Amino acid sequence: MSEHISASVADGVGHLTLERPQALNALSYEMIRALTAVFDAWRHDPEVSMVVLDGAGERGFCAGGDVRELYMYATGGHVAEALRFFRDEYRLNAAIARYPKPVVAIMDGITMGGGIGLAGHASIRIVTERSRVAMPETRIGFTPDVGGTWLLGRAPGELGTHLALNSRTMDAADAMHAGFADAFVPSESIPHLLQALEERADPGTPSEIVMLFDETPGPSALAAARPWVDACFSAPTVHGIIDRLRAFADGRADVAGSAPASAAGSPDEAGEPRHPSAQPAQAYAAAAADELETLSPTALAITLEAVRRARTLPSLEDALEQEFRAVSWFIGQHDLHEGIRAQVIDKDRSPTWDPPTLDDVPASLPARVLEEQLHDPVWADRA
């Protein structure tokens, strides 16, 4: 058992807690192995009828995979170790999705990347007023994984495309609208919910118990922005998306139903509007276009293709295999190394992408990256 995982069983509830609050419960390989071992042990344990998964501290459930560990693997020539990390993580993601017992995931606070891989595929996914949910991989020259493309590809309209390319952060209402969460429970009610799950208060199923504490989180800003998001992000290429965003922002294209929103709201940790309605729609579209022009062209092109292909795949496992093929390629690429350096290691926020522009990314590259099997797959029978 990892020192960063705690596991206990009481009254039929297996309670798993990520115990690394100083790092926002970021997932190390050791933690992935420990979580896998516990889920395996509880699968046939008659003392466990449901699993509750949460994170220690008030800042977040899980900020994602340990990016510093990934950087060490990627830049230190430890490709085999990196691939082992991803294979085992993806198998855990799929195991949670197919788990024979209810898994209640509490996404209180920051839940991103690898945190989505754990909670986003659980049978009951809870958000709170503190939830900040995102797949932020394009910020580090990477692409959504851990089944993120599966979820993004099934979000309404083109919202998943926008969320993926711009790495946008969702609040509780947005996460529920986009299909990343099922219920909103205020953080102050979480202890009472946990007690009710242990006591099996009437009504008795986990879903029914959660519904006793479920409240309405308010309107989704993403839902309100969908008309212009659909119109702009349905373009066939990233170039086309940027062009449509510019045209809408400049008033050269009108999108029915995209009435200007209220005045600008408070920025998130990255200094950006937290929701599409935090400022007038045209201004937000301009900001989205500006941002896309600062991100890795390679990561954007592959991410767009990955999300769109995921819409056609028959299962989560197929999406994970596609993601693994992409990840296997990204591990050795300059942009991933440079993105992590700029955002996490040196924190200068000034990455130098190679190639530097979308025009320099070969049109055939996304399909090749997503189709070519560079290493053994996650599941041998899917090779």
C-alpha positions as CSV (number, residue, x, y, z in Angstrom):
1,M,0.0,0.0,0.0
2,S,1.3,3.4,-0.9
3,E,1.7,6.0,1.8
4,H,-0.4,8.3,-0.5
5,I,-3.4,6.0,-0.4
6,S,-5.7,5.1,2.5
7,A,-8.2,2.3,2.3
8,S,-10.8,1.2,4.9
9,V,-13.9,-0.9,5.0
10,A,-16.8,-0.1,7.3
11,D,-20.5,-1.1,7.1
12,G,-20.1,-2.5,3.6
13,V,-18.4,0.6,2.2
14,G,-14.9,0.5,0.9
15,H,-13.5,4.0,1.3
16,L,-10.4,4.9,-0.8
17,T,-8.8,8.3,-0.3
18,L,-5.9,9.9,-2.2
19,E,-3.6,11.1,0.5
20,R,-1.2,13.5,-1.2
21,P,-2.8,16.9,-0.5
22,Q,0.4,18.9,-0.8
23,A,0.5,17.9,-4.5
24,L,-3.2,18.2,-5.0
25,N,-3.3,14.4,-4.9
26,A,-1.4,14.1,-8.1
27,L,-1.1,10.4,-9.2
28,S,2.3,8.8,-9.0
29,Y,2.9,5.3,-10.5
30,E,3.1,4.0,-6.9
31,M,-0.4,5.3,-6.3
32,I,-1.8,3.8,-9.4
33,R,-0.4,0.4,-8.4
34,A,-1.9,0.8,-4.9
35,L,-5.3,1.8,-6.2
36,T,-5.3,-1.1,-8.6
37,A,-4.5,-3.6,-5.9
38,V,-7.3,-2.3,-3.6
39,F,-9.9,-2.4,-6.4
40,D,-8.8,-5.9,-7.3
41,A,-9.0,-7.0,-3.7
42,W,-12.4,-5.5,-3.1
43,R,-13.9,-6.9,-6.4
44,H,-14.9,-10.2,-4.8
45,D,-14.8,-9.1,-1.1
46,P,-18.2,-9.9,0.4
47,E,-17.6,-7.2,3.0
48,V,-17.5,-4.5,0.3
49,S,-20.8,-3.6,-1.4
50,M,-19.8,-0.2,-2.8
51,V,-16.7,2.0,-3.1
52,V,-16.3,5.6,-2.2
53,L,-13.4,7.4,-3.9
54,D,-12.2,10.9,-2.7
55,G,-9.2,13.0,-2.1
56,A,-7.6,14.4,1.1
57,G,-7.6,18.2,1.6
58,E,-10.0,20.9,0.5
59,R,-8.2,22.0,-2.6
60,G,-8.8,19.1,-4.9
61,F,-9.7,15.5,-5.6
62,C,-6.8,14.9,-8.0
63,A,-4.9,17.4,-10.1
64,G,-3.9,14.7,-12.6
65,G,-0.9,12.5,-13.1
66,D,2.4,13.4,-11.6
67,V,3.8,15.5,-14.4
68,R,7.2,15.8,-12.9
69,E,7.5,12.1,-12.8
70,L,6.4,11.9,-16.5
71,Y,9.0,14.6,-17.3
72,M,11.7,12.5,-15.7
73,Y,10.6,9.4,-17.7
74,A,10.3,11.3,-21.0
75,T,13.6,13.3,-20.8
76,G,15.6,10.6,-19.0
77,G,15.3,7.9,-21.6
78,H,12.9,5.8,-19.5
79,V,10.3,5.2,-22.2
80,A,9.5,1.7,-21.0
81,E,8.7,3.0,-17.5
82,A,6.5,5.8,-18.9
83,L,4.6,3.3,-21.1
84,R,4.1,1.0,-18.1
85,F,2.7,3.9,-16.2
86,F,0.2,4.7,-18.9
87,R,-0.8,1.0,-19.5
88,D,-1.5,0.4,-15.8
89,E,-3.3,3.7,-15.4
90,Y,-5.6,3.0,-18.4
91,R,-6.3,-0.5,-17.2
92,L,-7.3,1.0,-13.8
93,N,-9.6,3.6,-15.6
94,A,-11.3,0.8,-17.5
95,A,-11.6,-1.4,-14.4
96,I,-13.4,1.5,-12.6
97,A,-15.8,1.9,-15.5
98,R,-16.6,-1.8,-15.5
99,Y,-16.5,-2.4,-11.7
100,P,-19.2,-4.8,-10.6
101,K,-20.0,-2.7,-7.5
102,P,-21.1,1.0,-7.4
103,V,-18.2,3.4,-7.3
104,V,-19.1,6.8,-5.9
105,A,-16.4,9.4,-6.9
106,I,-16.4,12.8,-5.1
107,M,-14.8,15.4,-7.3
108,D,-14.5,18.1,-4.6
109,G,-12.1,20.8,-5.8
110,I,-9.6,20.5,-8.6
111,T,-10.2,17.4,-10.7
112,M,-8.1,17.3,-13.9
113,G,-6.4,14.9,-16.2
114,G,-5.7,11.7,-14.3
115,G,-8.3,12.7,-11.8
116,I,-10.9,12.5,-14.6
117,G,-9.5,9.0,-15.4
118,L,-10.4,7.9,-11.9
119,A,-13.7,9.8,-11.2
120,G,-15.0,10.4,-14.7
121,H,-15.7,6.7,-15.4
122,A,-17.2,6.0,-12.0
123,S,-20.8,4.9,-11.8
124,I,-21.8,7.9,-9.6
125,R,-19.8,11.1,-10.1
126,I,-20.4,14.0,-7.6
127,V,-19.3,17.6,-8.0
128,T,-19.4,20.4,-5.4
129,E,-19.3,24.2,-5.6
130,R,-15.6,23.9,-5.3
131,S,-15.2,21.6,-8.3
132,R,-12.9,22.7,-11.1
133,V,-12.9,20.0,-13.8
134,A,-10.7,20.0,-16.9
135,M,-8.6,18.0,-19.4
136,P,-5.8,20.5,-19.6
137,E,-3.3,18.5,-21.7
138,T,-2.9,20.9,-24.6
139,R,-1.3,23.4,-22.2
140,I,1.7,21.1,-21.9
141,G,2.0,20.1,-25.6
142,F,0.1,16.9,-24.9
143,T,-3.3,15.4,-25.7
144,P,-6.2,14.3,-23.5
145,D,-6.0,10.7,-22.3
146,V,-7.2,8.5,-19.5
147,G,-10.5,8.1,-21.4
148,G,-10.8,11.8,-21.7
149,T,-11.4,11.7,-25.4
150,W,-14.3,9.3,-24.8
151,L,-16.0,11.8,-22.5
152,L,-15.1,14.8,-24.6
153,G,-16.4,13.2,-27.7
154,R,-19.8,12.6,-26.1
155,A,-20.3,16.1,-24.7
156,P,-23.2,18.0,-26.4
157,G,-22.4,19.4,-29.8
158,E,-18.9,20.8,-30.1
159,L,-18.4,21.6,-26.4
160,G,-16.0,18.7,-26.0
161,T,-13.9,20.0,-28.9
162,H,-13.7,23.4,-27.2
163,L,-13.0,21.9,-23.8
164,A,-10.2,19.7,-25.3
165,L,-8.5,22.3,-27.5
166,N,-8.7,25.2,-25.1
167,S,-8.2,23.1,-21.9
168,R,-11.2,24.9,-20.5
169,T,-12.1,24.5,-16.8
170,M,-15.6,23.6,-15.9
171,D,-17.5,24.4,-12.7
172,A,-20.2,21.9,-11.3
173,A,-22.9,23.0,-13.7
174,D,-20.7,22.8,-16.7
175,A,-19.3,19.4,-15.7
176,M,-22.8,18.0,-15.4
177,H,-24.0,19.5,-18.7
178,A,-20.9,18.2,-20.5
179,G,-21.4,14.7,-19.1
180,F,-18.5,14.6,-16.7
181,A,-20.6,14.5,-13.5
182,D,-24.0,13.2,-12.4
183,A,-24.9,15.1,-9.2
184,F,-24.2,18.3,-7.4
185,V,-23.8,18.0,-3.6
186,P,-22.6,21.1,-1.6
187,S,-19.2,20.4,0.1
188,E,-20.7,21.0,3.5
189,S,-23.1,18.0,2.9
190,I,-20.4,15.6,1.8
191,P,-19.8,14.2,5.4
192,H,-23.5,13.7,5.8
193,L,-23.6,11.9,2.4
194,L,-20.8,9.6,3.5
195,Q,-22.6,8.8,6.7
196,A,-25.8,8.0,4.9
197,L,-24.0,5.7,2.5
198,E,-22.5,3.8,5.4
199,E,-25.9,3.7,7.3
200,R,-27.8,2.8,4.1
201,A,-30.6,5.3,5.0
202,D,-33.9,4.7,3.1
203,P,-34.0,4.7,0.2
204,G,-31.1,2.3,0.1
205,T,-29.3,2.2,-3.2
206,P,-26.2,4.5,-3.6
207,S,-27.8,6.4,-6.4
208,E,-31.0,7.0,-4.4
209,I,-29.0,8.1,-1.4
210,V,-27.0,10.5,-3.4
211,M,-30.2,12.0,-4.8
212,L,-31.3,12.9,-1.3
213,F,-28.4,15.3,-1.2
214,D,-28.4,16.4,-4.8
215,E,-29.1,20.1,-5.5
216,T,-29.3,22.3,-8.6
217,P,-25.9,23.9,-9.2
218,G,-27.3,26.8,-11.3
219,P,-27.2,27.4,-15.0
220,S,-24.3,26.1,-17.1
221,A,-22.3,28.7,-18.9
222,L,-21.2,26.1,-21.4
223,A,-24.8,25.4,-22.3
224,A,-25.5,29.1,-22.9
225,A,-22.4,29.3,-25.1
226,R,-23.2,26.3,-27.2
227,P,-24.6,28.1,-30.3
228,W,-21.4,29.9,-31.1
229,V,-19.2,27.1,-29.8
230,D,-20.9,24.7,-32.1
231,A,-20.7,27.1,-35.0
232,C,-17.0,27.8,-34.5
233,F,-15.6,24.5,-33.3
234,S,-17.4,22.4,-36.0
235,A,-14.8,23.6,-38.6
236,P,-12.8,20.7,-40.0
237,T,-9.4,22.0,-38.9
238,V,-7.9,24.0,-36.1
239,H,-7.1,26.7,-38.7
240,G,-10.8,26.7,-39.6
241,I,-11.8,26.9,-36.0
242,I,-9.6,29.9,-35.4
243,D,-10.9,31.6,-38.5
244,R,-14.5,31.1,-37.4
245,L,-13.7,32.4,-33.9
246,R,-12.1,35.5,-35.4
247,A,-15.1,36.1,-37.8
248,F,-17.6,35.8,-34.9
249,A,-15.5,38.0,-32.6
250,D,-15.2,40.6,-35.3
251,G,-18.9,40.6,-36.1
252,R,-18.4,39.1,-39.5
253,A,-20.4,36.0,-38.6
254,D,-23.6,35.9,-36.6
255,V,-24.6,32.9,-34.5
256,A,-28.2,32.7,-33.5
257,G,-28.8,32.4,-29.8
258,S,-25.4,33.7,-28.7
259,A,-26.5,36.8,-27.0
260,P,-23.8,38.7,-25.2
261,A,-23.3,37.6,-21.6
262,S,-22.8,39.6,-18.5
263,A,-19.7,41.6,-17.7
264,A,-16.4,39.8,-17.2
265,G,-16.0,37.7,-14.2
266,S,-13.1,36.8,-12.0
267,P,-10.2,35.0,-13.7
268,D,-9.2,31.4,-12.8
269,E,-5.7,30.4,-11.7
270,A,-4.3,30.9,-15.2
271,G,-5.7,34.4,-15.5
272,E,-8.5,33.4,-17.9
273,P,-12.3,33.7,-17.8
274,R,-13.5,30.6,-16.0
275,H,-16.7,30.2,-18.1
276,P,-17.7,31.2,-21.7
277,S,-20.3,33.6,-20.3
278,A,-17.9,35.4,-18.0
279,Q,-17.6,38.1,-20.7
280,P,-19.5,38.9,-23.9
281,A,-19.5,36.0,-26.3
282,Q,-17.6,37.9,-29.0
283,A,-14.8,38.8,-26.6
284,Y,-14.6,35.3,-25.3
285,A,-14.4,33.9,-28.8
286,A,-11.5,36.3,-29.5
287,A,-9.7,35.2,-26.4
288,A,-10.2,31.5,-27.3
289,A,-8.7,32.2,-30.8
290,D,-5.8,34.0,-29.2
291,E,-5.2,31.1,-26.8
292,L,-5.2,28.5,-29.6
293,E,-2.5,30.4,-31.4
294,T,-0.2,30.1,-28.3
295,L,-0.6,26.4,-27.8
296,S,1.3,23.5,-29.4
297,P,0.2,23.3,-33.1
298,T,1.0,19.6,-33.1
299,A,-0.9,18.9,-29.9
300,L,-4.0,20.8,-31.2
301,A,-4.0,19.0,-34.5
302,I,-3.8,15.6,-32.9
303,T,-6.3,16.4,-30.2
304,L,-8.9,17.6,-32.6
305,E,-8.6,14.3,-34.6
306,A,-8.6,12.2,-31.4
307,V,-11.8,13.7,-30.1
308,R,-13.6,13.4,-33.4
309,R,-12.4,9.8,-33.9
310,A,-13.5,8.9,-30.3
311,R,-17.0,9.8,-31.2
312,T,-17.1,6.8,-33.5
313,L,-15.4,4.2,-31.3
314,P,-17.5,1.4,-29.8
315,S,-16.1,1.4,-26.2
316,L,-14.0,3.2,-23.6
317,E,-11.3,0.6,-24.0
318,D,-11.0,1.4,-27.7
319,A,-10.7,5.1,-26.9
320,L,-8.0,4.2,-24.3
321,E,-6.1,2.2,-26.9
322,Q,-6.2,5.1,-29.4
323,E,-5.0,7.4,-26.6
324,F,-2.2,5.0,-25.8
325,R,-1.0,5.0,-29.4
326,A,-0.9,8.8,-29.3
327,V,0.8,8.9,-25.9
328,S,3.4,6.4,-27.1
329,W,4.3,8.9,-29.8
330,F,4.2,12.0,-27.7
331,I,6.6,10.6,-25.1
332,G,9.5,11.2,-27.4
333,Q,8.4,14.5,-28.8
334,H,9.9,18.0,-28.2
335,D,6.6,19.7,-27.5
336,L,5.6,17.5,-24.5
337,H,9.1,18.0,-23.0
338,E,9.0,21.7,-23.7
339,G,5.4,22.1,-22.4
340,I,6.1,20.5,-19.1
341,R,9.4,22.5,-18.8
342,A,7.6,25.8,-19.4
343,Q,4.5,25.1,-17.3
344,V,5.8,23.0,-14.4
345,I,9.6,22.8,-14.2
346,D,10.8,26.3,-15.0
347,K,7.4,27.9,-14.9
348,D,8.4,30.6,-17.4
349,R,5.1,30.0,-19.3
350,S,7.0,30.6,-22.6
351,P,7.3,27.3,-24.5
352,T,8.9,27.2,-27.9
353,W,6.9,24.8,-30.0
354,D,8.4,22.7,-32.9
355,P,7.0,23.1,-35.4
356,P,5.9,26.6,-34.5
357,T,2.8,27.0,-36.6
358,L,-0.2,25.0,-37.7
359,D,0.9,25.4,-41.3
360,D,4.0,23.4,-40.5
361,V,2.1,20.4,-39.1
362,P,1.8,17.7,-41.8
363,A,-1.9,17.1,-42.6
364,S,-1.3,13.3,-42.4
365,L,0.3,13.4,-39.0
366,P,-2.8,13.1,-36.7
367,A,-4.1,10.0,-38.5
368,R,-0.6,8.4,-38.4
369,V,-0.1,9.1,-34.7
370,L,-3.5,7.7,-33.8
371,E,-3.3,4.6,-35.9
372,E,0.4,3.5,-35.7
373,Q,1.1,0.9,-33.0
374,L,4.6,1.9,-31.8
375,H,4.6,-0.3,-28.7
376,D,2.6,-3.2,-27.2
377,P,-1.0,-2.2,-26.7
378,V,-2.8,-1.8,-23.3
379,W,-4.8,-5.0,-24.0
380,A,-3.1,-7.7,-26.0
381,D,-6.3,-8.9,-27.6
382,R,-6.9,-5.4,-29.1
383,A,-3.6,-5.4,-31.0
